[in-house]
Amino acid sequence: MIDLYTWITPNGLKISILLEELGLSYRAHAIDITKGEQDLPAFRAVSQSGKIPVIVDRDAGVTLMESGAIMIHLAERAGQLLPAAGWERLEVLEWLMWQVGNFGPTLGHVHNFLTYNSGKAPYAEDIFRRETGRLYAALEARLDGRDHVAGAYSIADISLWPWVSRYQRHKTDLTAYPNVLRWYRNLAGRPAVQRGYRVPFDTGDVPLP
Ligand SMILES: N[C@@H](CCC(=O)N[C@@H](CS)C(=O)NCC(=O)O)C(=O)O
């Protein structure tokens, strides 16, 4: 059994979608980060950084934070969605790292500056708006002629998809990125993605442009 500590944010959704895709048994525990539950001692006992997502994989005997590390562990444990070796594996990890190191943090800043605190920090708004365009252009180019970001459907796609699902929040018109839109819609049609999107509770339908 796997305990997943999560919230209705892209970093949390990555893990619930992956668990659904892999068909692994898990229990989801909602950590309401809007109420500061990430700082409660019980959660701090499993998350040194005080951030979701975290898993406690009782069968494997591991407690893990950081979504990228969790995804690699789960994919390896199931022997799916991450090639075992070679360039194919490296390519998936390359795009997983791109999401964890670039795409996710930048969009998180965009949500903070442009959406929740608009007008307070024009310089930051400008920087992050431009960087968002650059990241989307890179993803658009990558998906040209491809169904997935790195070889077959993988944890790299799953790591990116929940962030793109917040396109309204980062004020991005997905129709300006037809390859991203095609990929986004294809993944949205997967039953496991639909199920994972509703963890730890249902926030409504997957947005579709
Ligand atoms: N690098 C981390 C980022 C995790 C993260 O930023 N989690 C956010 C929610 S998406 C969080 O728990 N925020 C609460 C806080 O910062 O206090 C990962 O990929 O898991």
The ligand as an SDF file (V2000), in Angstrom:
LIG
                    3D

 20 19  0  0  0  0  0  0  0  0999 V2000
   10.0340   20.5800   -6.2240 N   0  0  0  0  0  0  0  0  0  0  0  0
    8.8510   20.1330   -5.5450 C   0  0  0  0  0  0  0  0  0  0  0  0
    7.8480   21.2450   -5.4860 C   0  0  0  0  0  0  0  0  0  0  0  0
    6.6700   20.8910   -4.6110 C   0  0  0  0  0  0  0  0  0  0  0  0
    5.7810   22.0960   -4.3700 C   0  0  0  0  0  0  0  0  0  0  0  0
    6.1370   23.2350   -4.7140 O   0  0  0  0  0  0  0  0  0  0  0  0
    4.6330   21.8420   -3.7390 N   0  0  0  0  0  0  0  0  0  0  0  0
    3.7240   22.9200   -3.4290 C   0  0  0  0  0  0  0  0  0  0  0  0
    2.3260   22.6240   -3.9950 C   0  0  0  0  0  0  0  0  0  0  0  0
    2.3710   22.3870   -5.7630 S   0  0  0  0  0  0  0  0  0  0  0  0
    3.5910   23.0580   -1.9320 C   0  0  0  0  0  0  0  0  0  0  0  0
    3.5230   22.0750   -1.2050 O   0  0  0  0  0  0  0  0  0  0  0  0
    3.5420   24.2900   -1.4430 N   0  0  0  0  0  0  0  0  0  0  0  0
    3.3380   24.5690   -0.0600 C   0  0  0  0  0  0  0  0  0  0  0  0
    4.3740   25.5100    0.4970 C   0  0  0  0  0  0  0  0  0  0  0  0
    5.2770   25.9240   -0.2610 O   0  0  0  0  0  0  0  0  0  0  0  0
    4.2680   25.8410    1.6670 O   0  0  0  0  0  0  0  0  0  0  0  0
    8.2660   18.9130   -6.2760 C   0  0  0  0  0  0  0  0  0  0  0  0
    8.4390   18.8210   -7.5020 O   0  0  0  0  0  0  0  0  0  0  0  0
    7.6700   18.0450   -5.6110 O   0  0  0  0  0  0  0  0  0  0  0  0
  1  2  1  0
  2  3  1  0
  2 18  1  0
  3  4  1  0
  4  5  1  0
  5  6  2  0
  5  7  1  0
  7  8  1  0
  8  9  1  0
  8 11  1  0
  9 10  1  0
 11 12  2  0
 11 13  1  0
 13 14  1  0
 14 15  1  0
 15 16  2  0
 15 17  1  0
 18 19  2  0
 18 20  1  0
M  END
$$$$
